[in-house]
């Protein structure tokens, strides 16, 4: 178990996906790495990176949504 903040940071650098538990100053803490929010792209940027949709046309999607609205917007979910 790491004993210093520096050891915690080093362990997080090796494996940022797993939080690190340590006892510091008599208190057990868990530290995790979080993504830099400045690096996160907007939804528009992500959709632009994915590219155009090659499935249903806009008209087909609108028809699907209109049908769902007409049915009350609810659907059965099996086995919950």
TATAQUI-V855954 format. One record per run of one state. SS is the DSSP state (2 for helix, 1 for strand, 0 for the rest). FROM is the first residue (numbers start at 1). LEN is the number of residues. If there is no record, write none. Layout:
ss;from;len
SS;FROM;LEN
SS;FROM;LEN
//
This chain:
ss;from;len
0;1;4
2;5;10
0;15;5
1;20;5
0;25;2
1;27;5
0;32;5
2;37;3
0;40;3
2;43;8
0;51;7
2;58;13
0;71;10
//
